[in-house]
């Protein structure tokens, strides 16, 4: 077999690797507050929850999935989202105040941060 490879009679094939196509669109975290679950979806259209069929809320690229059995973190995210805060990278805004860790701190955080860079008009 080695001699056949050397003279070119035996073709050695590599693994069959499908081409990797990187889509120019990013996948953005979307969440269903009723089901307390999140999915990565494109931002180009409205998506619905696969479980309850309610519209998904576009949270942002920096959102990390939460445990669906813990309701306090989901309530924190729901309040921030309803107030217009989205989860994007702080890299461009290193001086911006970080989101609160506890649900009890959310209301005071919202009152203090009318001009927060991660806040959008709702």
Buried (B, 14 or more C-beta within 10 A) or exposed (E): EEEEEEEEEEEEEEEEEEEEEEEEEEEBBBBBBEBBBBBEBEEEEEBEBEEEEEEBBBBBBBBEEBEEEEEEBBBBBBBBBEBBBBBBEBEEEEEBEEBBEEBEEBEEBBEEBEEBEBBEEE
